[in-house]
């Protein structure tokens, strides 16, 4: 997997994952919507951890700087 996520994108995803987790575990969002938010937060956290987003690869998007040879 080649990195396709920049630092700003990764930070935003981690912040969103933390917000989703807080809303779920605080009891603000419950039920199916809460589960969906937790799963989405987990995906955001995982993709930011490995700096690779499969959807970015499908659509040809790169938010990281170009690597110099």
VMD Tcl script that builds the backbone (N, CA, C; Angstrom):
set m [mol new atoms 207]
animate dup $m
set s [atomselect $m all]
$s set {name element resname resid chain x y z} {
  {N N UNK 1 A 0.837 -1.180 0.000}
  {CA C UNK 1 A 0.000 0.000 0.000}
  {C C UNK 1 A 0.882 1.243 0.000}
  {N N UNK 2 A 0.628 2.078 -0.931}
  {CA C UNK 2 A 1.350 3.334 -1.023}
  {C C UNK 2 A 0.542 4.412 -0.297}
  {N N UNK 3 A 1.203 5.228 0.483}
  {CA C UNK 3 A 0.516 6.265 1.244}
  {C C UNK 3 A -0.194 7.229 0.308}
  {N N UNK 4 A -1.443 7.570 0.664}
  {CA C UNK 4 A -2.181 8.539 -0.139}
  {C C UNK 4 A -2.914 9.568 0.733}
  {N N UNK 5 A -2.546 9.643 2.015}
  {CA C UNK 5 A -3.173 10.593 2.927}
  {C C UNK 5 A -2.129 11.510 3.538}
  {N N UNK 6 A -2.411 12.798 3.522}
  {CA C UNK 6 A -1.524 13.784 4.114}
  {C C UNK 6 A -1.779 13.935 5.607}
  {N N UNK 7 A -0.938 14.727 6.253}
  {CA C UNK 7 A -1.009 14.915 7.702}
  {C C UNK 7 A -2.319 15.571 8.125}
  {N N UNK 8 A -2.741 16.600 7.424}
  {CA C UNK 8 A -3.974 17.293 7.793}
  {C C UNK 8 A -5.175 16.349 7.702}
  {N N UNK 9 A -5.218 15.548 6.662}
  {CA C UNK 9 A -6.296 14.589 6.484}
  {C C UNK 9 A -6.315 13.567 7.620}
  {N N UNK 10 A -5.148 13.105 7.998}
  {CA C UNK 10 A -5.049 12.123 9.081}
  {C C UNK 10 A -5.502 12.708 10.416}
  {N N UNK 11 A -5.100 13.945 10.691}
  {CA C UNK 11 A -5.479 14.588 11.950}
  {C C UNK 11 A -6.993 14.793 12.013}
  {N N UNK 12 A -7.579 15.233 10.916}
  {CA C UNK 12 A -9.030 15.436 10.870}
  {C C UNK 12 A -9.762 14.123 11.122}
  {N N UNK 13 A -9.283 13.050 10.535}
  {CA C UNK 13 A -9.931 11.754 10.730}
  {C C UNK 13 A -9.820 11.266 12.176}
  {N N UNK 14 A -8.684 11.487 12.808}
  {CA C UNK 14 A -8.527 11.074 14.207}
  {C C UNK 14 A -9.459 11.891 15.106}
  {N N UNK 15 A -9.567 13.180 14.840}
  {CA C UNK 15 A -10.460 14.026 15.629}
  {C C UNK 15 A -11.909 13.576 15.460}
  {N N UNK 16 A -12.317 13.304 14.229}
  {CA C UNK 16 A -13.678 12.822 13.993}
  {C C UNK 16 A -13.925 11.480 14.674}
  {N N UNK 17 A -12.951 10.586 14.639}
  {CA C UNK 17 A -13.095 9.289 15.299}
  {C C UNK 17 A -13.261 9.474 16.809}
  {N N UNK 18 A -12.505 10.400 17.390}
  {CA C UNK 18 A -12.625 10.662 18.824}
  {C C UNK 18 A -13.998 11.251 19.160}
  {N N UNK 19 A -14.484 12.152 18.319}
  {CA C UNK 19 A -15.808 12.743 18.549}
  {C C UNK 19 A -16.898 11.678 18.453}
  {N N UNK 20 A -16.822 10.815 17.450}
  {CA C UNK 20 A -17.803 9.748 17.301}
  {C C UNK 20 A -17.790 8.813 18.504}
  {N N UNK 21 A -16.600 8.453 18.961}
  {CA C UNK 21 A -16.494 7.570 20.128}
  {C C UNK 21 A -17.065 8.249 21.369}
  {N N UNK 22 A -16.754 9.523 21.565}
  {CA C UNK 22 A -17.278 10.256 22.720}
  {C C UNK 22 A -18.803 10.307 22.687}
  {N N UNK 23 A -19.374 10.625 21.533}
  {CA C UNK 23 A -20.826 10.697 21.426}
  {C C UNK 23 A -21.498 9.363 21.726}
  {N N UNK 24 A -20.878 8.270 21.278}
  {CA C UNK 24 A -21.460 6.954 21.525}
  {C C UNK 24 A -21.313 6.535 22.985}
  {N N UNK 25 A -20.111 6.633 23.515}
  {CA C UNK 25 A -19.879 6.144 24.872}
  {C C UNK 25 A -20.442 7.083 25.939}
  {N N UNK 26 A -20.722 8.323 25.580}
  {CA C UNK 26 A -21.360 9.264 26.486}
  {C C UNK 26 A -22.872 9.035 26.522}
  {N N UNK 27 A -23.402 8.313 25.557}
  {CA C UNK 27 A -24.826 8.031 25.496}
  {C C UNK 27 A -25.619 9.068 24.732}
  {N N UNK 28 A -24.945 10.004 24.088}
  {CA C UNK 28 A -25.634 11.024 23.305}
  {C C UNK 28 A -26.266 10.416 22.065}
  {N N UNK 29 A -25.545 9.528 21.405}
  {CA C UNK 29 A -26.044 8.839 20.214}
  {C C UNK 29 A -26.093 7.353 20.544}
  {N N UNK 30 A -27.265 6.747 20.378}
  {CA C UNK 30 A -27.414 5.328 20.711}
  {C C UNK 30 A -28.067 4.589 19.546}
  {N N UNK 31 A -28.242 3.327 19.718}
  {CA C UNK 31 A -28.918 2.505 18.717}
  {C C UNK 31 A -28.086 2.289 17.472}
  {N N UNK 32 A -28.781 2.133 16.365}
  {CA C UNK 32 A -28.136 1.833 15.094}
  {C C UNK 32 A -27.233 2.969 14.643}
  {N N UNK 33 A -27.680 4.190 14.836}
  {CA C UNK 33 A -26.866 5.344 14.435}
  {C C UNK 33 A -25.564 5.369 15.234}
  {N N UNK 34 A -25.639 5.040 16.512}
  {CA C UNK 34 A -24.440 4.989 17.344}
  {C C UNK 34 A -23.461 3.933 16.877}
  {N N UNK 35 A -23.970 2.766 16.541}
  {CA C UNK 35 A -23.108 1.680 16.047}
  {C C UNK 35 A -22.452 2.091 14.735}
  {N N UNK 36 A -23.216 2.703 13.856}
  {CA C UNK 36 A -22.669 3.148 12.562}
  {C C UNK 36 A -21.557 4.177 12.797}
  {N N UNK 37 A -21.769 5.112 13.727}
  {CA C UNK 37 A -20.742 6.112 14.018}
  {C C UNK 37 A -19.480 5.478 14.595}
  {N N UNK 38 A -19.632 4.490 15.466}
  {CA C UNK 38 A -18.461 3.819 16.042}
  {C C UNK 38 A -17.686 3.072 14.959}
  {N N UNK 39 A -18.389 2.389 14.084}
  {CA C UNK 39 A -17.719 1.670 12.989}
  {C C UNK 39 A -17.022 2.659 12.057}
  {N N UNK 40 A -17.694 3.743 11.715}
  {CA C UNK 40 A -17.086 4.757 10.861}
  {C C UNK 40 A -15.865 5.378 11.542}
  {N N UNK 41 A -15.961 5.627 12.839}
  {CA C UNK 41 A -14.824 6.148 13.592}
  {C C UNK 41 A -13.653 5.182 13.604}
  {N N UNK 42 A -13.954 3.885 13.727}
  {CA C UNK 42 A -12.892 2.875 13.700}
  {C C UNK 42 A -12.205 2.847 12.341}
  {N N UNK 43 A -12.983 2.972 11.272}
  {CA C UNK 43 A -12.406 3.005 9.923}
  {C C UNK 43 A -11.535 4.248 9.761}
  {N N UNK 44 A -12.038 5.398 10.232}
  {CA C UNK 44 A -11.245 6.631 10.165}
  {C C UNK 44 A -9.935 6.475 10.926}
  {N N UNK 45 A -9.994 5.913 12.127}
  {CA C UNK 45 A -8.784 5.753 12.935}
  {C C UNK 45 A -7.802 4.797 12.249}
  {N N UNK 46 A -8.298 3.700 11.718}
  {CA C UNK 46 A -7.422 2.724 11.063}
  {C C UNK 46 A -6.777 3.296 9.808}
  {N N UNK 47 A -7.561 3.979 8.986}
  {CA C UNK 47 A -6.985 4.536 7.762}
  {C C UNK 47 A -5.977 5.636 8.055}
  {N N UNK 48 A -6.226 6.408 9.104}
  {CA C UNK 48 A -5.244 7.447 9.443}
  {C C UNK 48 A -3.995 6.838 10.045}
  {N N UNK 49 A -4.121 5.703 10.692}
  {CA C UNK 49 A -2.966 5.029 11.276}
  {C C UNK 49 A -2.028 4.493 10.194}
  {N N UNK 50 A -2.596 3.957 9.117}
  {CA C UNK 50 A -1.773 3.382 8.053}
  {C C UNK 50 A -1.539 4.354 6.892}
  {N N UNK 51 A -2.141 5.539 6.954}
  {CA C UNK 51 A -1.983 6.588 5.925}
  {C C UNK 51 A -2.439 6.138 4.542}
  {N N UNK 52 A -3.426 5.282 4.510}
  {CA C UNK 52 A -3.937 4.791 3.230}
  {C C UNK 52 A -5.453 4.700 3.294}
  {N N UNK 53 A -6.121 5.307 2.331}
  {CA C UNK 53 A -7.576 5.242 2.228}
  {C C UNK 53 A -7.937 4.529 0.928}
  {N N UNK 54 A -8.626 3.396 1.013}
  {CA C UNK 54 A -8.989 2.666 -0.202}
  {C C UNK 54 A -9.865 3.475 -1.158}
  {N N UNK 55 A -10.765 4.301 -0.637}
  {CA C UNK 55 A -11.594 5.124 -1.520}
  {C C UNK 55 A -10.763 6.150 -2.272}
  {N N UNK 56 A -9.740 6.685 -1.617}
  {CA C UNK 56 A -8.844 7.611 -2.303}
  {C C UNK 56 A -8.150 6.904 -3.459}
  {N N UNK 57 A -7.755 5.654 -3.246}
  {CA C UNK 57 A -7.077 4.890 -4.298}
  {C C UNK 57 A -8.012 4.644 -5.487}
  {N N UNK 58 A -9.280 4.350 -5.195}
  {CA C UNK 58 A -10.236 4.090 -6.265}
  {C C UNK 58 A -10.455 5.337 -7.117}
  {N N UNK 59 A -10.576 6.494 -6.455}
  {CA C UNK 59 A -10.844 7.734 -7.178}
  {C C UNK 59 A -9.584 8.490 -7.590}
  {N N UNK 60 A -8.413 7.968 -7.253}
  {CA C UNK 60 A -7.157 8.592 -7.665}
  {C C UNK 60 A -6.819 9.859 -6.906}
  {N N UNK 61 A -7.258 9.953 -5.653}
  {CA C UNK 61 A -7.009 11.141 -4.848}
  {C C UNK 61 A -5.768 10.914 -3.988}
  {N N UNK 62 A -4.935 11.933 -3.883}
  {CA C UNK 62 A -3.755 11.891 -3.003}
  {C C UNK 62 A -3.690 13.213 -2.247}
  {N N UNK 63 A -3.688 13.167 -0.930}
  {CA C UNK 63 A -3.565 14.386 -0.145}
  {C C UNK 63 A -2.179 14.517 0.487}
  {N N UNK 64 A -1.318 13.552 0.226}
  {CA C UNK 64 A 0.036 13.632 0.761}
  {C C UNK 64 A 0.958 14.254 -0.292}
  {N N UNK 65 A 2.072 14.838 0.177}
  {CA C UNK 65 A 3.008 15.419 -0.779}
  {C C UNK 65 A 3.632 14.341 -1.677}
  {N N UNK 66 A 3.998 14.735 -2.865}
  {CA C UNK 66 A 4.609 13.807 -3.816}
  {C C UNK 66 A 5.993 13.416 -3.316}
  {N N UNK 67 A 6.264 12.111 -3.326}
  {CA C UNK 67 A 7.571 11.621 -2.884}
  {C C UNK 67 A 8.612 11.872 -3.967}
  {N N UNK 68 A 9.763 12.368 -3.566}
  {CA C UNK 68 A 10.840 12.615 -4.524}
  {C C UNK 68 A 11.670 11.349 -4.700}
  {N N UNK 69 A 12.057 11.034 -5.930}
  {CA C UNK 69 A 12.829 9.805 -6.174}
  {C C UNK 69 A 14.239 9.874 -5.661}
}
mol reanalyze $m
mol bondsrecalc $m
mol representation Tube
mol addrep $m
